[in-house]
Amino acid sequence: MENNNPLPQFRYEVYQHFNKRADTLMELVDALSSNQFAHSVAELSLAPCFRREYSALYKGIAGCELTNTDVAHLAAPYIPVPQQRNFRLVASDVSSHPRLYSDTLTDRGCVYTPTVIKGQQPITLGHQYSTVISLPEKALGDAPWVIPLSTARVASSEDKEMVGATQCQALLEDPDLPFAAELCLGVYDSSYSKLAFLYAQCQHPNQVTATRVRSNRVF
């Protein structure tokens, strides 16, 4: 902290939130942050900063009790305060995680995946995850980056956009987060232009919602 670098303090706070196998989990965070080659969880154990056997990696994950609320609270103090605009910018989207060869994976189903091959169905087998992020202002010369605030797996029986609505609601109603009291602009893709999602967002007077419009929408 002597050189105005908040990273040591942030790492200390993350470490304090690990109530079991804290050293293992902290090394896993470092392995994830520096990963350039791993294509599986087990391969993260090969990272130079992970000094344990691969079995310790799984034991650490099994003992981790970090919640979405914890993640948002850890990140919030380090999100840059907007200088050029008078609102916080947030977004939500769903990503697919293919698990083609995991035949016994719980709740594995057909999920969307982009393809450039004409005539091929844009689907795969796996899970979907809904993530809400904060988009800080981009200073001159900065690379674009986002800050994840909440991630949740979308069950095959759930509406993916409404899962995002629930995540946004939790952030907007938490008095310990800046999103509860400050003006927020939420930006979303066209699938979020459904009435149920827009109605849920309208319940928060400090949020403005902007979504893309579906190509077949008639006004």
Summary of the structure (lengths in Angstrom):
residues: 219
radius of gyration: 19.4
end to end distance: 54.6
largest distance: 59.4
contacts: 561
relative contact order: 0.12
helix: 34%
strand: 21%
